[in-house]
Amino acid sequence: MTLAPTAPTHRALTQFEGDTLLVPGFVTAHSHAFQRALRGTTQRAPRDTGTFWSWREAMYRLADSLTPESIEAISRKAFEELRGAGVVAVGEFHYVHHQRGGEPYEDRTALADAVIRAALDAGLRITLLRTAYMRAGAGRGPEGAQRRFSDPSVERVIDDLDALRARWGHDARVRVGVAPHSVRAVPADWITALHAYASRHAMPFHMHVAEVEGEVVACLEEHGRRPVELLSELGVLDERFVAVHATNLAPHEARLLGEARAFACLCPTTERDLGDGLADVGALRDAGVRLCNGIDSHVITDPIEEARALETHERLRLRRRVTFAPREERTPAEQLLVDGTVHGALACGWSATLDARGTSWSPSTCIDLRATALADVPREGALDALMFSGSAACVAGVRG
């Protein structure tokens, strides 16, 4: 007996063409493309790679070895893999800016330009999120590889943002965004100055927020506030704010993000690889926070798995099935598709709408309904099967 979905379907999201299902193009809203080169190097010897902090040291060693040529080559490989998995746009949280030791390149944006070229060569749209970094923590200057990330003043960051906007603003495939790395890596006055700049130019504004418990503790020690409490008091939470990870929030912090109509970009495959923990997705959804996905460290390249984990990780956290009832009469699979496509596009500064007529996010990902994971599934259940049983192996290509 064939079981069909019992909930109403938001059919404007998808379209059938023969044996192909067209869905809105997948977006990964948070990426560190160079970390693709870490694959196969951090999964042994717990004494060396068993925690987020020991993994970070391996990542720093890689970051300190990069050249303009190598970061472009690594990024191109990462972006080609994304394109092959059905991703059409990426938000690249770019923080390696300078030469070893911290001396800027003669062309200060040389590494950012290399990453942008790599994305375009791979056929992706890119939002280059120029990261601001200043310190190792409160009262501590940058250490080791962090010198490649850091600038002595917020004015230098703004100069680079101006240069990137001037160089790439003509290209319809490129957006530039603003990204204070975290409340640990920049002081509060940098956050407010950069938010003012982003607001003047209507740019996306992304930050790592409460990825690990240590970040929350450090913020409490420095500011007497949890990270989202501090950001709310600074007045930077708004519809362009993207809280990346949001793994260790208190319930009222989710409400603060929701009241601002902000985004939370969860990166499930990286968060579980690093052992960061499980975000309270239910609290974020209940608060009205718009969710999107990010590949982050490129440990796995599968946008369907990233989207699915917003529900399956919550099932693990709560120890029950089907953890949410989507708004607007969507099924869970439809909502996960919105999270992995339209919401990601909006978070990265691309124009996208969704209503009863469909979505204006015109790039499409083509799904092969003959793929092994989807074979013999009735069409009314195709999207449910894709989002809960499929993978990037079901992707036949992209359009647009």
C-alpha positions, 0 to 999 in steps of 0.5 A: 500500500502506498502512503501519501502525505496527509498535510497540504502541499505548497506546490509553488515551491516545486515543479515537475519536468518529466523525470526531473523535480525542479526546486529552488537553488540551494544556498550555503550561507556560511562557508570557509572554503579553505578549510576543505583542505583539512579533510582527512587530517583531523579525525585521529588522535583525540589528544590532538584533534579531540575538541573544538580548540585542538581542531582550531589549532590544526585549522590555524596551521593550514591558514598560516600556510595559504598563499593567494594561489593556494587559497584560490585553488582550494576554494575553487575545488570547494566551490566546484563540489558545492556546484555539483551538489546543487548549490547555486550561491555561497556566503563566504565568511572570509577572514584570511586577509594578510601575509604571514605575520600580519603585513598586508599584501600590496593589494590589501584585498588580494586573498578576497579577490582570489576567493571571489574569482574561484566562486565565479569560475565554479559557476556560483554566485558569491556573497563575500563576507569580509570578516573583521578580526582584531584580538585573541580575546579581551585584553589579548592581541592576535596570536600566531595565525590570527595575525593574518586575520587581524587589522589594527583599526576598524577604519582599515576594515572599512577601507577594504569593504569600500575597495571590494564594493568598488571592484565587484559592485558591477558584477551581478553575481557578487555581493559584499557583506560585513562580518565581525568575526565574534564578540570574542574577536572584536570589541563592542565599538567595532561591532557598532561601527561596522553595523552602521556601515552595513546599514548605510549600504544595505549590506548583510551583517553576519557574526559567529554567535555562541558557537561554543560554551567558552564564547558565552563564558568569555562574553559574560566575563568581559561584558556581563552579558551573554552574546545575544544580550550584548548584541541587542543592547548594541542595537545591531539585531535587525532583518539583515543580521545573521547569527551563525551557529547559535548553538548555545543560546538561552531561550530569551536570546532566541526571542531577541533574535526573533523580535528583530526578524534576524536569521540564524545560520546553522551548520549541522555537519560542522557542528556535529563534526566539532562536537559543538552541541545541538542548537535549540531549533524549536526555540528559534522556530517558535521565536520567528527566527528565520533559519538557513544552512551553512557548510562551514568547514566543508567536512561534508558537501551535501545541502540536502543533509544540511537542511534535513539536519535542522529537523533530524538533529532536533529529533535527537535533542528532543527524542521524538519524531516530527518536531515542528508544525510549519507555518503557512500550511507547509509540510516539514519537507517544504519548510526545510527546503525554504530554509535551505534555499530562499532563506539562505539567499535572503541572508546573503543579500540576494533578492528572493520572495516566496508567496502562493505564486511561487518564489522569485529565487530563480536559480533552480536545482534539478533533482533526478527522480530516477535516482536510487533514493527516489526510485518508485516514490509517488510524485506526491511524496517526492519532496518528502523523500528528497529531504528525508531520504535523499542526498546530493547524489540525487542532483542532476544539475543546476539552472541559472 
